Amino acid sequence: MKKGLKIALICLASAIVLAAGGILVFYLRVSDPANVFPGATPGVSPTQGATPSPATPAPDGSPGAGKTAAPTPTPTPTPIPEDVLVTMSDAEFMKGRVNILVLGVDKSVEREASGSFRTDTMILVTINFKTLDVDMISIPRDSYVKLYGKDGLLIDPIDPFNKVNAAFSLGGGLKHGGYQSAMNTVSAVFGGIPVNYYVSFDMNAVKLIVDAMGGIDYEVDIEVDMNGRALHPGLQHLDGQAVLDYCRQRKGSSDVARADRQQRILMAVFSQMKSTGQIANLPKIYEAVQDSIVTDLSFEQICSLSLIALRMESSQLGRHMVAGAFKSVYKRDCWLIDNEKLGGLIFDVFGGKVALDPALDGEAILAAVALNREAVQIKLYNAALVYNEAKDFMSANRKAVKPATYDALSKNRALLATAIRRECGAYLDLYFALVNGLLDQAYAEAGLARVPPAFLPEDGLATPPPDTAGVLGGIDEQNEEGAVSPEGIG
């Protein structure tokens, strides 16, 4: 044999051995799923649970912009400083678990440009590697909770409460820590249980996955009418678009009912993939739809999850909802969490007790709202007077004042409206003073003499007149997120 040919054969044989060795190492790692999830290290305390650094995202950080980074992420601790969020009664009950926050984003061209998507679907998925039990816990997007930033601190210490789906946008959005903020906020709701990873997908991913499966057979339980497409109750074969319409339907039902439908669809998808053996193809399906997904899970970890899904029984997939009730809070329909029931759910799923933040309980929130409303009545009345004065002045004198003054008055009037809606005393004081001062400046620029409204003194002696409701009724309605200030009003 010629020397050159012999060298070539040796090189080829070496390459085959190295490739086989690499495949073997890869299989050994993923065949024991706990090996590729640093967050599942035995003995990790929930108070010091490892959470990953913000993912290596697609180039612009949005679902649909690129692929998951191949290297396994290195977890770093994300402290939540408040004791109530980290105090746990049993540091061992998280042993052998990984908790993943699944976020479904409402993607549009406008929201993609701003990097501020709504996380309309929020599901905490917890995997027990030892028992192969997997539980899905839906968090209604309207849940009224404290919002935490990527650093584990309150986004707005002055006015910390907002709807849970605002954590992503107010916490930095796609490029500045929104995912970590959502993870920290959900962790706080669950008494400090660490949320180790996230998976974010836009709605197009649902359609692509179901179509890749060839559709699913499903018992539709409601009438669905979406952009001219209709579904009627009954057992039928659904393609990806039909599944998407079913999951998004809100008319005639509530957000909680929609979350329940989403869980049932996921159960149906899982059961069908199990019965057809497609569950083993999850890595391939992921590769096919990864342009619609952003996650800090490595490909190896996704493969490990597919192995868990392959080995577990369908009966080991549990689904739950954070219990509560819809109530009106500061003119917004919010889901108020029942801490007692949530504590019971956590005990059932995780096998231990946690110290939940008592301020997040629905009854405590309603009591705090009532006390606050009584305390800020005069502030609300005065703020409404100056708001309406600014509105009338701006309508009649736009060209008479400097553009910078007009813009500042417009911005701060909107922020004052948000403070009025949220009945936040500190921000009422702040934006009342700013709008009042800007009105003095605007009147001077317009060459007009200002006669301020009859503001009430905050000496504890004055009482707002009976027409207070009428004055407040003149405030412009804000959108769901409200006006957002640099200080974090939402």
Salt bridges, closest charged atoms under 4 A:
ASP106 OD2 - ARG118 NH2 2.28
ASP106 OD1 - ARG248 NH2 3.65
GLU112 OE2 - LYS107 NZ 3.82
ASP120 OD2 - ARG118 NH2 3.91
ASP120 OD1 - ARG141 NH1 2.70
ASP135 OD1 - HIS320 NE2 2.69
ASP142 OD1 - ARG141 NE 3.99
ASP142 OD1 - LYS163 NZ 3.31
ASP159 OD2 - ARG422 NE 2.68
ASP202 OD2 - LYS107 NZ 3.48
ASP217 OD1 - HIS237 ND1 2.78
ASP221 OD2 - ARG264 NH2 3.18
GLU223 OE1 - HIS232 ND1 2.80
ASP245 OD2 - ARG229 NE 2.69
ASP255 OD1 - ARG141 NE 3.58
ASP255 OD1 - ARG258 NH2 3.25
ASP260 OD2 - ARG264 NE 2.90
ASP260 OD1 - ARG319 NH1 2.65
GLU300 OE1 - ARG29 NH1 3.21
ASP357 OD2 - LYS146 NZ 2.97
GLU389 OE1 - ARG450 NH2 2.81
GLU423 OE1 - ARG373 NE 3.00
ASP429 OD1 - LYS379 NZ 2.82
ASP440 OD1 - ARG450 NH1 2.69
GLU458 OE1 - LYS379 NZ 2.95
ASP476 OD1 - LYS391 NZ 3.04
ASP476 OD2 - ARG413 NH1 3.66
